[in-house]
Amino acid sequence: GVSINVNGSSSNHHSVMGEYHHQHEHELEHEHEHEHEFEHGHESFHLNTNNTNKQQQQQKQQQQKIPTQPLRISTYRKGIRQLRNSERREERRLKRLDKIQKRQLRKEEKMKLREEKSSHMVYAKKLKNRNNLNIRRKVLHAGFGLFFATLNQLLPRDIMIPGMTLLTTCTLAVELLRYRKGFGWMNDAMHFVLGGTLRKQEMEGKFTGSFYYFLGVTLTSYLFPQSCASLGICQLALADPSASFFGRQTRHVYWSRIENGFFGIGRNKGILGFLGGAAFCFPFNYYVLNIAKFGGASATATATAAANVIPGGQSSVALASIALGLAGAFADLCVPTPALTMPKKIMGIPMPRFHVDDNVVVPIVSGYACTKIFEKLGWMHGVDLAKFILF
């Protein structure tokens, strides 16, 4: 009986132990499964985080590359609208510019029509510039000079100077007024009297040579004795046009031309013109001085005057004649071409178009040179020229 019980208990024990081992093994398998699932989940988490990082980097790269990529539909439409608006603005701007340009062209055309209708511009188109020889002008220039020199010999000083001052002032008033509205008749009258002797620039805003001519005669008559003033005016009459004539005739002789001059002095003048002007004056001066009356000193004054003895003889007359001619021609040489002109405005104030003119420089320099020549030759007691200069 005992053995049977023992065997029974042992069989029960084996069955219990088998069930325990079976449960333990099941639990171990279950734990292994959980561990495997945890490891797989951890790996998938790392993979997900890596994928999100890669996606973010790709998005950043795409954002950086947006300008090179095609625009989306919304931005494309906005771009078209902006282009259309900019084109419309540009069209409006161009229309405004066209209107402004048309207005300016209309104004310029109106100004041109006014200039064409104004008398001085009409005459300016017909006249010639200073480069033209214009023999008529040179003959008129010489004639006026000899006329005023004779007038200076005939009229007393107290009549000659006020008369020339009045004439110069009236000429200045005409020069200042003839370009203004309502005074075009002055240009008509001037062109009627002087005609082709006028120059083109004298009808384009500059003063005529008449004003400077009268001013030079007035100042010379006032500054020097009668005979010296008359001879100075004669140099203006002869040296100026003759130097211009010879200068233009020899302008192809390049070695004689003075291009820029000495600080502007003598610009665009010629040495051959200077020598030609001096040579042209020599015979005239010699004849005028040869028939003049020379005064004596103290007791011998009447005898010398009666005999008309020339101090120094004919050689002194020849020397004085050539020196006077050189002085007049040199004064003309010193005046540059084109002449130095006053600025149009000084401190915002409009100025008259005054310029350095040889019609003023030549008689003054010649008159001064004449006084010094007479002093050197001992003709201080008086040189009385003929009543009409030449007779």
ABEGO torsion letter per residue (X at the ends): XAAAAAAAAAAAAAAAAAAAAAAAAAAAAAAAAAAAAAAAAAAAAAAAAAAAAAAAAAAAAAAAAAAABBBBAAAAAAAAAAAAAAAAAAAAAAAAAAAAAAAAAAAAAAAAAAAAABAAAAAAAABBBAABAGAAAAAAAAAAAAAAAAAAAABBAAAAAAAAAAAAAAAAAAAAAAABBGAAAAAAAAAAAAEAABBAAAAAGBBBAAAAAAAAAAAAAAABBAAAAAAAAAAAAAAAAAAAAAAAAAAABAAABBAAEBGGBGBGBBAAAAAAAAAAAAAAAAAAAAABBBBBBEAAAAAAAAAGBBBGEAAAAAAAAAAAAAAAAAAAAABBOBBBBBBABBGGBBBBBBBBBAAAAAAAAAAAAAAAAAAAAGAAAEBBBBAAGAX
